[in-house]
Amino acid sequence: MVILVDRFISDDDSTISRVMVDGTFVCFGLEDEYREEKVSKETRIPAGTYRLTLRTEGSHHSRYLTKFPDFHKGMLHIRDVPNFKWILIHIGNTDEDTDGCLLVGSQAITDPGEMKIISSTVAYKLLYPMVVDAAANETLSITFLDNDRTQRDKNTINNHSEEGEMSNNINSSMTEEEKDKLFENNVQEINKMNISAGSMVKGLIMSLVDKNRNTYIKLRDAVSNGHIVSYDFVAGNPQLVFDAANSQGFKKVTENLLEVPGG
């Protein structure tokens, strides 16, 4: 089972996302802001895929046992996040209610500077029973996508080809008609895939066509309701496909294949 957290908007204090379980939208999420370097209690966790289990220690667990005696078995605990610990999914409304954890809500206010989620308890009571058994059995993962960011990789890209490496100066000039046809093709392939997997591939493509990257791929042979799709490189910098896919938590990326976690 996979929880997908699709971060789609953020400001200097907060991040709001769509939270899906195995491709089905369940609620909205709220976290702290993105930072390249972690600031304690003021930073969301890096994009990627993590294990999610139950934590039965700590004050949150004690409070939730009292608040939800009919179904609470332990806090949903996001594991193995570099430089973070005790990252939970819990109730709250604004960035003041989280120290890096994921809050959930039934509605979202996305006005910059006033971001918040509403009806958090309702959303929690919907999400928790859907995933608690998988968390207890350690068969639950959670994937965070940074689709709110127009530039995800701050690393310097070498713009000169070197012998034995893929060229970084492939012509990225495409006509608008060519871009439209490519877009239509990619949408058709994404729609064949598992919903959460397709959303992750869509996020990758959006990041590649950013004006600072201008990199294009053509999807093909998507596995029906699956997590794998082949692709052909079209234009731009082929190394960016690897860099962006790896930074966004793809399970596998080669010169002609993308595989998303959860398959």
Secondary structure, DSSP 8 states (H G I E B T S, - for coil): -EEEEEEEEE-SSEEEEEEEETTEEEEEEEEE---SS--TTS----SEEEEEEEE--SHHHHHHHHH-TTT--SEEEE---TT--SEEEEE-SSGGG-SS-EEEESEEE--TT--EEE-HHHHHHHHHHHHHHHHHTT--EEEEEETT-S----S----S--TTS--S-B-----HHHHHHHHHHHHHHHHHS-HHHHHHHHHHHHHHTSTTT--EEEEE---TTSSEEEEEEEEB-HHHHHHHHHHTT-SEE-SSEEE-TT-
